Amino acid sequence: MPHIMQKPTRNSWSKTMAKLLISIVVMQISTEVSGSGLDPIFKYIDEQQNEFVQRLKEWVAIPSDSSEPQTWDEVVRMLNVTADKIKMLGGNIEFADVGSQRMSNGQLVHLPPVILAELKKDPKKPTLCIYGHVDVQPAKKEDGWTTDPYTLTEINGNLYGRGASDNKGPVLAWLHAVEAYQALKQEIPVNIKFIIEGMEEAGSNGLDTLTEQRNMTFFSDVDYIVISDNIWIGKKPALTYGTRGNCYFFVEVEGQKQDMHSGVFGGSIHEAMTDLIALLDSLVESSGHILIPAINEAVAPLTEEEKKRYQGIQFDLEVHKKDCGVTKFLFDTKEEILQHRWRYPSLSIHGIEGAFFETGTKTVIPRKVIGKFSIRQVPNMDPSEVEKQVTKYLQKLFAERNSPNQLKVTMPIGAKPWVANVSDPQFVAGRRAVQTVFGVDPDLICEGSTIPIARNFQDVTGKSIIMLPIGGADDGEHSQNEKMSRSNYIQGTKLFAAFFYELSQLPHK
């Protein structure tokens, strides 16, 4: 017999609608449970905070200074400790070889490897790749530290130690966020990969090439890349959408064949130090204006939309003066200060190699000195063009001095700036995570310093990139008495846990 469709009765229609309503309610409850599921995770993080601080103490104790090959063994030791922690979380580890670096003396030195890691994968979930680094800037107690830089010391709620904020604290916070889910047997809402290096402070040598080599493998299934290697602009949490680049220069002036007595030879020879000081003094005015011709021509113009963004940022000039220990800035308004920190180039002189710098007196004329300075890059500056402009300018000035000494200008670092689209969905997830943990809307900020890998990731992988900082504005990265507050360390761990969840709520293909 042929099948005859029956007209639904009033009763059957009511039952169908009732089932539909129940399904909607169940979906709503499920969503609410997922959101409130963060509460026990936050509670676990609070309860484990002393253990988390102790782990940071152990990491800070490893002097993983990447500035000189002599300390790269410590960098490798730090990478091994990091890999062991990821393995404890169930991660698969690969130590990726990034080749060698030729030093200024011609020696070829093998670079520390890069950690590529992945936790258990679910093809139905989006994949987040977390970047971090575990190398640090040089630090010595005699440089002006109040405490031993490699002994994490808590004072008034602040955790002092080299790497506490840049970048060992944030890397550990990511790992602790994963641990919190696992400890409570909660499923991590996203797939997680890690890329952890040990040469960021020395220019991330080899990482650009590795990214290109692994773009079709390690990065192929990555949806989002997050970096937490910077700080807030004030007391308020922030999302970072841009960083300046960096061109670092060596200006070498070489004179006589050996150091000489200033009493015997002073006044009769062209001194390398005098030439170098004259060149360095011709780079920038006291107003901060860079004197190198055409250096500002490529700078992207300030748009009205960008100008409005500065107005809403919470930034107190007087508080910032106090934090910096200065009485006056180069500019008078919040907007001018932030624009010159974020979206205009700046030139800083860092030091002179070969000059007498110790305490006491020494009446020597050094035979060779090397001045070191850097120019922070902004859109749309090109490091290769900046190198030409700087070299041409210095060679012209040196020729005008009519000195028989030898000039050599080199640029060992040429990192491009990075800018993200603040309308990207990942910024929506970041904003919601900040709201969940801190109860406020984050500031949208840029970072004046350079994180070269951000631009590299963007250009090579084409993936969505965000910077999600947990460091405070007064953390003193790269400076004496670097620190991270206990509050930022622990609340930052919660932020990362909430970020996992919020990413999972975005539409996923």
BELPE-V86072 format. One record per pair of residues at least 4 apart in sequence whose C-alpha atoms are under 6 Angstrom apart, sorted by the first residue. I is the first residue (numbers start at 1). J is the second residue. Records with the same first field share a line. If there is no record, write none. Layout:
I: J + J
This chain:
26: 30
33: 37
41: 180
42: 494
57: 152
60: 150
61: 150 + 151
64: 74 + 75 + 135 + 136
65: 135 + 136 + 137 + 138
66: 72 + 135 + 199
67: 202
75: 198
76: 112
86: 91
87: 91
91: 118 + 119
92: 117 + 118
93: 116 + 117
94: 115 + 116
95: 113 + 114 + 115
96: 113 + 114
97: 113
98: 206
99: 111
100: 109 + 110 + 111
101: 108 + 109
102: 106 + 107 + 108
103: 107
114: 196 + 197
115: 195 + 196
116: 194 + 195
117: 193 + 194
118: 193
119: 192
121: 191
125: 190
126: 190
127: 190 + 191 + 192 + 222 + 223
128: 192 + 224 + 225
129: 192 + 193 + 194 + 225
130: 194 + 225 + 226
131: 194 + 195 + 196 + 227
132: 171 + 196
133: 167 + 196 + 197 + 198
134: 167 + 168 + 198
135: 198
136: 163
137: 478
141: 145 + 148
145: 480 + 481
149: 161 + 162
150: 161
152: 160 + 161
153: 159 + 160
154: 158 + 159
157: 485 + 486
158: 484 + 485 + 486
159: 483 + 484 + 485
160: 482 + 483
161: 482 + 483
162: 482
163: 167 + 168
164: 168 + 169 + 483 + 484
165: 169 + 471 + 483 + 484
167: 229
173: 493
177: 493 + 497
179: 183
181: 186
182: 186
189: 500 + 501 + 504
190: 504
199: 204
200: 204
211: 215
214: 218
215: 219
216: 220
224: 464
225: 465
226: 465 + 466 + 467
227: 467
228: 467 + 468 + 469
230: 469
231: 469 + 471 + 472 + 473
232: 238 + 472 + 473
233: 473
234: 315 + 473
237: 442
238: 442 + 443 + 444
239: 444 + 468
240: 444 + 445 + 446 + 467
241: 419 + 420 + 446
242: 418 + 419 + 446
243: 417 + 418 + 446 + 447 + 448 + 450
244: 376 + 377 + 378 + 417 + 448 + 449 + 450
245: 376 + 377 + 415 + 416 + 417 + 450
246: 375 + 376 + 377 + 414 + 415
247: 374 + 375 + 413 + 414
248: 373 + 374 + 411 + 413
249: 372 + 373 + 374 + 410 + 411
250: 371 + 372 + 409 + 410
251: 370 + 371 + 408 + 409
252: 369 + 370 + 407 + 408
253: 272 + 368 + 369 + 406 + 407
254: 272 + 367 + 368 + 405 + 406
255: 272 + 367 + 405
256: 367
258: 367
259: 365 + 366 + 367
260: 364 + 365
261: 364
262: 266 + 363 + 364 + 365
277: 281
283: 291
284: 289 + 290 + 291
285: 289
298: 380 + 381
299: 379 + 380
300: 379 + 380
310: 335
313: 443
321: 325 + 326
331: 337
338: 342
339: 343
340: 344
341: 448
342: 446 + 447 + 448
343: 378
345: 376 + 377 + 378
346: 375 + 376
347: 374 + 375
348: 373 + 374
349: 373
350: 372 + 373
351: 371 + 372
352: 370 + 371
353: 369 + 370
354: 369
377: 417
378: 417
383: 414
415: 452
418: 455
427: 431
429: 502 + 503
433: 495 + 498 + 499
434: 438
435: 439 + 440 + 441
437: 495
453: 457
456: 460
457: 461
458: 462
470: 492
475: 482 + 483 + 484
476: 482
477: 482
487: 491
488: 492
